[in-house]
Amino acid sequence: MDRPVGFDDIRALLVSHIDNAGISRVKVLTHRRLLAASTHGVTISHSAGFLFSVDDHLNATAALDPVVGDLRGVADISSIAMLDAESGLAWAPADLYALDGTVHPTCTRSALRRVVDDALAEHLEFTVGIELECTVFRDEPHTGGLASLEPATSAPAYSTRALLEVEPFAMAALDALESAGVTVEQMHPEFGAGQLEFAFAPRDPVRAVDDLALARIVLVRVARAHGLRVSFAPVPIVGGATNGCHVHVSAVRDARNVFAEAEPSGAEPSGPHGLSHDGARMIAGILDRLDEGVALLGGSVLSFTRLRPRSWAGSDVCWGPANREAAIRYVGGQAGHGAEQANIEVKPVDGAANPYLAVAAILAAALDGLARELTLPAPVHVDPSTLTAEQREAAGIRSLPADLGSALHRLESSEFSRGVFGDVLLDAYLATRRHEWEAYGELPPEAVADVVRWRY
């Protein structure tokens, strides 16, 4: 649904962006400054814009000084959403601009928009749907350590009983999301204690990520109102279920869903495994670039604690129909409905990512596979971790980098990623994430979880 919000209804406008650490940073405009929101915007320092790490450590790059220089966060007023009609609190996403009025090279929302434009130039229209997993905790007086953490549900995975334990919060969350213009297609208790998943309606890619950014703000507000806390961290409790942020991608070319299996009539020649040739090449492109781009899909030390076999996180680089252990799950849809339902799910993404960069990396890799006319490997129909080393090699299955340090090294040397995002943005991202690796890479996961659990 659209978000028609009148300026007269707004008392204060949160203008926020997601930085390279995956954290939403905000400034608030009062009512009298609203008319300037989409022209002058708000002043943002380099540090708050893109150089803070997850623990607010201040970084620097050769091109960017952390203490000298400003930019403008210009609100996209077409995406304004009302958070609280009674108090007049609203929200809008920001694009980052240099003081000369040009888009700043570190603007991640603009980076995604450029990739979408590249697709449109190839007569290809992407749609993105996001599944957000989070863990809900009771808000105890002392929440500094693991012993004080109490998940809000204890009932069986995916169970009705688990839902009923958080029914007031869940229903209030659905109402608040709908009021803010975020359409939830379904919600359910997930595998872990206190874990819920919200599946948002497919949108154009920029709007889909805006919805995600807005949804996280809404969920935190509703949880606080119900005496709860919500974590989007990849590993909120070590040893428990992990939180993903799965990205579903659909694509249409020449009025046809390129990920749909060929119709029985065979009206168009199909590529490998019933996909169109374009669809097969795009999946191959994402698979081919996963190793060098996975640091953009998570970026936390804990992202790689999550990327383990048998955690439904997609730690093995392969694809397969309905295979939840493959990095890419092919979703063919119901019989007779593939043309409108077929899509792919990219599983290694989590809540520590900057989602604009994560989605941009996925779509750019898909376009790259199309341009290079890559060949899609055979699908994997079993849990990849059950195969022998010889079987994995024969099938072309490989594991993603084992830790954040290795993943950042791959990203830093990726000519493809530098071509997509530019040196200024990529080096700022590397600086923020490299600090996290150096500060926390050798600590026990429990210690890292205590640092980042409430940051995203």
N, C-alpha and C positions, 0 to 999 in steps of 0.2 A: 504494500500500500504506500501511497505518497505521504509526505510529511508536511501538510499545509499548516504552518504556524505563523500567526500574525505578530508583527513586532510589538504591537500594543499589549500582547499577552506575556511578553518576556520581561522579567525583572532583572535577570542576570543570565549571561550566555557563557557557558564553558566552551572555550576554543582550545581544542586539544589536537595533538599529533602523537604518533607512536615513534619513539626514537630507536636508535640502533641497538639498544639493550632490550628492546621489546616492551618498554614501559611507556604508558600513556602520561605525557607531560601536559600541563594545562595552565591557561591564564583565563581570568574571568573578566568579561566586559559588562559594565552596568548598562542600564537601559539607555542612558543618554549617549552612549558610545556605539549603539547598535548600527547606526547608519554607516559608521566607519568600518564595521567588521569586515566587509567584503572589498574594501578599497585600501585603507591604511592598515587594517589588521592590528596585530599586537606585536610589540617588540619581544624578540626571543634572542637570547645570547647563544653563541656557538655551543657552549657547554650544555645548556638545556635543550638545544636543538638536536645535537647529534653526537656529543662527545662524552656524556656520562656513561659509565658502566652500570651494571645492575646494583652495585653497592654505592653508587654516586661518586666513585673514583673519577677524577677528571683526567681525560686523555688529551693527546695532541697528535697531529700529523704534520707532515712537511708542508701541506697546503693550508692547514687550519689551526689557528691559535685558539686555545680554549678560553682566554680571558680578554682578548682584543677582537672586536668585531660584533656586529649585530645583523640580524635578518628579521623579516616580518612573517608572522604567522597569519595568513589571510584566510578568513573563514569562507567555506563554501556554503553560502546561504541557501542554495538549492537543497542542501541536505540537513537543514536545521531540524532538530527533533525536540519535542517537549519532554523533559524528564519528570517534571512535577508541575501540573497545571495550577495547583493551589498556591504554591510559592512563586510560580513564574520562572522556574529554573529550566533552562534549555541548553542544548548542546549543538555544536557544529564541528566537523572535521576541518583541519587547517592544511593548506598547502604552504610550503616554505619558499619565500621569495628573498632575493638579494635586495639591497636598498635601491638599486637602480631599476627595480621593477621587473627584472627577469627571474624566471624560476631558478631557485638555488639548486646547484648540482646534488645536494644531499637530500632533496625532497623525495621521500620514498613513495608517496602517493602519486607524484608526477611520474616517477620511474615506472610504476605499474601502468599508468595511463599511456605512456609511450609504447609499451609492449602491446597493449590493446589496440592502439592505432596501427602498429605494424601488422597485426593480424587482420584488421579491417582492410588494409591495403592489399592483402592477399585474398580478399573476399571471404574471410573466415571470421565468424562471430563466436566468441567464447561466452559461456555462461558458467558461473561458479556457485556452488552450494557448499556451505561449511558446517561441519559437525563439531561442536564445542563440548569437550568433556571438562568437568570441574568436580572438585571435591568440597563438600559442605561440612563444616565443623560447628560444633557448639561453641559459642564465644565464652570461654572460661576466663576467669579473672587473671590467670597466669598462663600465658600462651607462649612463653619463651622457649620451652623445651618439648621434646617428644612426649614426655610423660603427661603433659597437660593437654594433649590433643585428643579430642573425642569426636569421631565422625558422627554426623547427625543421623545416620541410619546404621543399623546392625543386622537387618534382615537379609534374606538370601538375594543373590545377584538377580537383577532384572525382575524382581518380585513385586507383586501388588503390595505386599506388606511394607517393603522398603519405601514405596511411594507414599503410602499412608502415613509413615513416620514423619515425612516432611511435606505433607499435603498443603498446609497453609502457605508455606514458603513457595512451593511449586506453583500453586494456583495464582498467588500474587505476582510471581515472576512472569507467568504467561500473560497476565493482564497488563503488567507494566511494559513488557516488550511490545505487545500489540499496540498499546497507547503511544509508544515511542516510534512506531512505524516499522518495527522489526517483526517480520512474519515467521513464526515458528511452525514448521510442518509437523514435527513430533518431538516429544520429550519422554525420557524414560530413565529409571534407575539403571545404572551401569553395573559393571562387574564388581567394583570395589565398595567397601563400606563408605557411605556418605557420598558416593560418586553418582553424578547425574550427567546426562547428555542432552544437549539442545541442538536440533537439526534445523537450520535456517533455510528459508525458501531460496532457490537459485535466483541469482541476479547477474547483471553485467558485473565484471570482475571488481571494478572500483567500488561500486555500490555494495557488493557482497562483503568486501573487507570493511567498509564503513559500518555495515550492519554488525559485524563482529566486534569492532571497536566500541560501538554504542552498547551492544548487548552486555559486554563485560562491565561497563559502568552501571547499567541497570541492575545486573545481578548482584553486584557489590552493595548497591543502595538497598535493594529489597532484602538481602541477607541481613544487613545491619538492622533493619527495621524489625526483623523477626528474631533478633538475638543470636544470629548465626554469622559465621565467616566463611568466605568462599575462596578457594585457591585454584588458580589456573596453572600452577607450576607443573612441569612434566612429571616430577616425582614428589608429590606432597608428603607421603609417608614412605620411607624406604622399606621395601618388603611388601608393600601393598600395591594396589592397582595404580597404573600410571595414567596420566592425562594426555591424550592426543588432541589435535585440532585438525581433523581430517579434511582434505580439500577435494571436493568432487568437481570434475571438469566435464562439461559438455561442449560440443562444437558443431556448428552448422555451416555447410558450404553448399552453395547452389540449392538451397532449401532442403538439404538432406543432412541428417544427423550422421556425422562421419564415424561415430562409435557404435552405430546400430548394425546389427547383423543383417546380411542381405535378406530381403524378402523372398519367400518361396518362389515367387514368379521370376526372380532373377532379372528384374528390369535393368539393373546396372551391374556390371561386372564387379565382383567383390575381391578384396585383397585377401591376405592371409587370415585364416581363422574366422572368415565371415565378416571382418571389418572392411571398410573401404580402404583403398591404398593410402589415402591421406590419414585416416585414423591409425593405421598400423605404423606409419612413419612417425606420427606424433608420439605415440607410446614409446617407440624405439628411441626417439630423441630424449624424452624424459629419463628413461633408463640409462642412456649413455652419459648423461650429465649429472646423475645423482651423486656420484662420489665427490666431484669437485664443487657441488652446490649444496650438499647436505648441511653445511654450517649455516646456510641461510634459512633452512627449514626449521631449525631449533635454535642453536647458538649458545645454549647453556651447557655447563658441565654435566648437568643432570639430563640433558637431552640424550646423551650417549649412555647414561645409566638406563634410560628408557629403551633405547634401541638394542634390545636383546631378543634372542629367539624365544618363541612361545609367549610373547607379550602382546601380540596383535599390533605391533608397532611398525611392521614392514622393514625389518633390519636387513633383509636379504634382497639384493637387487635382481628382481625378476618380476614377472607379471602372471596373472592367472585368473580365470573366471571364478568369482566368488571366493577367492583365496585371501583370507585375512592375515596371513603371514607373509604374503608377497608385498613388496614395496608399492606395487600398483595392482589394485583389485579391479578387475573388469566387471562392471555391473550391467548385465545385458537387458534387464527389465523383464516384465512378464511377457509370456507368449502373446504375440500379436500387438504388443505395445512398445517394442524396442525403439521404434522411430522417435517416440517422444520421451522415453525413459532411459535409454542406454547412456552410460557415462563411465568415466574412470575415477577411482578414488586413490589419491596419493596419500599414503599413510604415515610417512616419517615426520610430518609436520606436527609441532606442538605449541603450547601456549607461551613459550619463551621467545618465539620468533617475532620479528617484525613482520606481521602478516602481509603487508603490501609487498615487501621484498620476497617473501616466500612464494606468494602467488605469481609475482612477476617472474621469478626464477623458473617456476614450473611451466608457465605459458611460453616463455622465451625458449626453453629447451624443446618444447613441443614444436614450435615454429622452426627451430634449428633442425630437428629430425626431418621435418617436411622438406626444408630447403636442400638437405643433403641426401634425401631419398634413402634414409636408413632402412635396413631390413629388420623386421621385428623377430626376435628369437621365439622359439616355441613356448607356449604357455606351460606353466607349472601347475599341476593338479593335486599336489600333496604339500604338506608342511615341509618347506625346504630344509629345515633343521634335521629331518629324519633321513635325509639322503647321505650317502657316503661322500667322502671327498672326491672320489672318482666320478660319481654320479653328478655331483654339483659342477665339476669342471666340464663334463660332457654337455651339461645343460646350459652352460654359460652363466651359472649363478655365482655371485660374489657377495661378500659381506661389505656393508658400509664401513667407513673409518671407525676405529674402535674408540676414539676419544676426541674431544674438542680440539686438542692441539693438532692432531693429525688432520682433522677436517679443515681447520684454518689454514694449514700449510697447503692443502689441495686448492682451497679457494684463492689464496694469495697468488698462486701460480696459474690460475685459470684465465687464459686469454679470452675465452668465451664470456665469462662473467664480467671481466673488465670492459669488454665491448658492449655488454648490455647495460651496465650500471655506471661506467666511467670510473676513472681512478680516484677522483675526489670522494665520491660516495663509498666506494669499496674500501679504500684505505681507512676512512673514518669507521666503517663497520668493523674492519679487522682490528683496529686499535681498541675499540670498546670491548670486543669479545676476547681479544688476546689477554687483556688484563684479567678477565674472569678466569681464563685458563691458568695464568701464572699465579693468581691469588688462591684459587680453590681446586686446581686440577689434581693436587696430591692429597687433599683432605678426604676423610671418609664421607660417603654420600650423605650420611645423616647430618653431618655438620653443614654441608652445602645446602641441604633442604631447609635447615633452620634459618639460613641467611635469605633464601629467595622465595620461601613459601608464600609470602604475602606481597611480593613485589610487583607482580604482573597484573 
